[in-house]
Amino acid sequence: MTELQLRQFREAVSVFLNDYTSLTNREEAPDALEYQREVPTLDHLTKKLDERMTLFLTDKQIPSYQAYRSTLLVRLKARRNDQ
């Protein structure tokens, strides 16, 4: 991965994690039902992340990214279930 790709990768993951945190905070809020229509789903956030990654990763790098993404999602879900 080039230095530019690494910066773009970190930025994309950072945006995803910030959006994910907002999603989980809204779901746990007392008035969560009001937000239900407005809040993107985890699938939507993941799709946005995938789209962003395909802008700068090569075809050879995509499988490694997909393995990373799968691990990230498993860990996020596990962490959420532990809380």
Number of C-alpha atoms within 10 A of each C-alpha: 10 8 8 9 15 13 11 17 18 11 13 18 16 12 14 17 16 11 17 18 12 14 18 15 11 17 16 11 11 8 10 14 12 12 13 13 9 8 16 14 15 15 9 11 17 15 12 14 18 16 12 16 20 13 10 15 17 12 9 8 13 15 11 11 16 13 10 11 16 12 11 14 13 11 12 14 10 11 10 10 8 7 5
